[in-house]
Amino acid sequence: MATPNEADVTLGRLKKFLVTGNNSSECYGVHIIRDVVNWYQGFERSQHKGQGMQLPKTTDPIEMLLDSSVIPKLVEEGKADTIIDTLRSYNQLSCVDKEALVLCLAVASKQSDQKKLVTDAHSAVRELCTNTHLFFLFIHFSKMISKKSGHSGWGRGLRRAVSEWYLSWEPQRLALEVTRHSSAHGWTHRDVIRLAHLKLKDMPLGTQVVLHYVFLGLEKTKDKYTGQDNTSELLELLQALDRHPHSSTPQAGEPTWDNDQVISKADKVHDQFGGLSLHDVPSQSLKSQEVWSHVLDKLEAKCVVASVNRLARGNFLNPSNELGHTLQAKLVDRLSQEDVAASATTPAQVLMTLHAYEHPTRFIAVGAVKGQDKRAKGGATKVPRAPGKVSSRRTTKTNPKVVEALHALLAASAKNIEKTTHRLGIFVDVRATMGTSHVWTGNPVGKGEVTGHEGAAATVLSLASGGTNPAATTLAFSGTTFSELKLTEGITLPQLIDKFKETVIGEVNIERALKWAHEHQAETVVVLTHRLEQSVITAATEGLQRHNETNKTQTRLVLCGLCSRHLSVPHTNNLLVVLGFQQRTPTVIRAFHERYF
């Protein structure tokens, strides 16, 4: 049994993992969950093909996930009763990493010697796995963990959790869910229903109809349930939502969607559920300008930003495309509407979208052509280079009005971020390297070319709520002191970068920033710089400890090296080291400032 202090430390590690989605410093800046899930799917494919891919000799990825979740450690310390309550409370926070949350839930459900914890975990599946993506991720984690111990994973508890997940949906909403998200992580609804041995005859009629449709398709479902009480509206809805087209083209002889069907489906979803997702529109139909013109106004606010690059890939946003001018004007108008800025869209997401639009990347195949016999001199067979992909920049013309609308959305979304009530000092490195170097994004392919200044500006706007938060002060390291950057309400990212460039350059000095925090009673200091060195992190750790001991404070320090990676990060309560810049970087910093971990 651990001491109270040790248990608090472990619980703090769980809270940090729920926000960051990462484990130790060695993997900091990389989303460990996605990396391991992708590795495991490749491992399973290789086993299925008989290629015999082996587990890594140094580190077992599944064991790494178990350790990252710290759930086994909490159980060992006698804190099993706090786990599900913590997961439920963090599920209400906008800063939580949902995939990390689902992993912790899956690990908790596999603690076989803790019956109450396992039961509570299975009962929480519907509450925490709010969509198909998260639900199938939970099942995938359960399978990975069970397979490691030599079991199938489909015990009575998991089967009951699956049954309750489907039963908890109102039939119309379930119909939308199974058609909007038919598969994820290598699983389909049909796979899950079959493996869980769900008995449709024991379920309410509406749920029966939807799950019968999942298994046997629309026509057989209509044949079985047409004429039964209260099924006509649900069958009509399934007819509209069905992912399979109901017409044929004489040229191809295969079923295909026509635009009228797609538009009718979009209208049905929008009218009944109040919003439309890109998942509700067949992929091939997103090549039609007529479809885009009809659905753009109906898209849910959170999907509008994602539509920008889908439109760009279809060449609908090229200024020289005269037929697309109306659609371009409609997109600009949609991006400017208040509901888009007020949605969950963050400035960092808009920035990534903006750069992906301005700097698109495509892949071209390289390597030997299949069937090609290459011979070297002397008749010897030349071993061809293994096929692969390389990125290639394609020239494109961007629409300046779309770019302007995205910049305006970035500023508006920052202004809508809830203001912090705790004093915060944000210190920015404004040296030339910040404006010329590209930040590390973990997976830069297709992410555009975000500079250090742009990453810093997006972070400042997020933390300062677009210049509307009086508790946040933004300063630049200037000369031998600081220069305060006055943020006017609604300031745009280019305007803030201009302020950076106009400021007299100074060296980054963390001790001076901590002294400023003490003088101005700031609870958190955030330092945004180009690159961190290991010696800087070590010195900052020691300096922060001295500062807090001397002044009897609990000041927190965030060191963000926008172009840094592969550094050792100390585990201390009052220090957060962020390597690189990703969409969630400002969110993680804000959560640390608010003491969520």
Secondary structure, DSSP 8 states (H G I E B T S, - for coil): ---HHHHHHHHHHHHHHHHH---SGGGTTS-HHHHHHHHHHHHHHHHHTT------SS--HHHHHHHHH-HHHHHHTT-HHHHHHHHHHHHT-TT--HHHHHHHHHHHTT-TT-HHHHHHHHHTHHHH--SHHHHHHHHHHHHHHHHHTT--S--HHHHHHHHHHHHTS-HHHHHHHHHH--EETTEEHHHHHHHTT--GGGS-HHHHHHHHHHHHHHHHHHHHHTTSTT-HHHHHHHHHH-SS---B-TTT-SB---HHHHHHHHHHHHHHHS-B-GGGS-GGGGG-HHHHHHHGGGB-HHHHHHHHHHHHHTT-S-TT-GGGHHHHHHHHHHHTSHHHHTSS--HHHHHHHHHHHHS-EEEEEES--TT---B-GGG-B------EEEEEE------HHHHHHHHHHHHHHHHTS----S-EEEEE--SHHHHHSB---SS-TTS---BHHHHHHHHHHHHTGGGT-TTEEEEEEEBTEEEE----TT--HHHHHHHHHHS--B---HHHHHHHHHHTT-SEEEEEES---HHHHHHHHHHHHHHHHHHT---EEEEEETT--S------TTEEEEES--TTHHHHHHHHHTT--
